[in-house]
């Protein structure tokens, strides 16, 4: 098991209800990945604007790390976890 | 009374299973029995001391030649204090299992070279922190080895410590554990055990991680009782239970007794904390120096160390191993400068200045070297620290062997502004401080890697970067 860095800006469909951000799906290379599970969420408060991180599993069972940057509200696909 | 590993109070989360009793703990003592034991203890201590170290002079009505023992304070810790120890179970490995559900239930270890953290599934195979990865693979071929995500672990820890602060006005934090002073919070939070159970639930809900909580009359006992119910346990020990709880425990379980002290004690046929009580304070001081007197108190269940946010850390260190062992001077210098600038930035954020700089090296043949230097004046600016670090590196890196890891440690701190400034360089010092404050703001906003100087530029393009700076192979942060 290892994580491969992707560092790609992605389009994410997310739910902001109740003041909680929950990614629902993201589009990568023209394909939409539906999020079936948010495994973990954490916040990095060291930068001036907080960065919100999510570990998500898509419908194919792959696990990705998404990041929402609090300052510019840009979504990044940080990494994918791979079975080795 | 024995340690009171308790079932979770009413309404506790299912994860809070009843704490397991300490199998070696004796039955609860009758109230008041402690004082009787204590006088016995004092007598045996006096007898032991009479033959070894000089006892106090006889006074009052004592006859010449009598051994007079000063009345010892009660063998119990102060009953007023309530300290909660929170320990995150298998911290790094547990987070990795949260991040990727495919790892749940599998033996997982985090580390590079040696194990930094291993899941409880891995521990069943005999894997332990500090063990070499090669040995871990032999013992458990199916183990999943991960390099780790230091920044992610820090975020989780800060979240947990933030929850601790909602329960306690004073929280002292370490990498994966915290001490919370719950003294005087009973009217706010109810009894300490109930508060600890609620804190466990909140941590589980917010992070998905389990913690082990120990409640005691002081830090030492709170941590020790927690250890008996790991993982995901909850236990409390009262002051009156301290003596019996400690008596049968091995000496190396006592805070401050490491491998070397334990070896010394065992060579004297002192194996348990109870046996250690027979040694007078003077003997322990002769054996271990000033900490010996502290151990004299601790083996009696007394620990008066307060719980406080450490405003001034003992040390700030930044270390990493190289992606491959190297003897290339430019790479080593660049990494050391980068680590120094990271440590200096942390120092400035904490508002302290360091008097001492140390450099640590680890060669590829596992040989280590470390040397420290005192700065002419306490400083928090990068150039002063980097200059000292480079001089130390020049003096240390003498073998014709590649380096595996390098590290820098700042210590001997004083609050910034508490040092005497130079009479004629005040203006220059002010300009320099403003410059580095500006650097820190830029780095805070855009990542540390956005501003690197000097030899650290060598790392640009060679190492991957993220919002925090260069991605190091095995970043290790220590307060």
Interface residues (C-beta under 8 A of the other chain):
Chain A: X1 X2 X3 X5 X7 X37 X39 X40 X42 X43 X44 X45 X46 X47 X48 X51 X53 X55 X57 X63 X65 X81 X83
Chain B: X95 X98 X99 X100 X101 X102 X103 X144 X146 X147 X149 X151 X152 X155 X156 X158 X159 X207 X208 X444 X445 X447 X464 X466 X467 X468
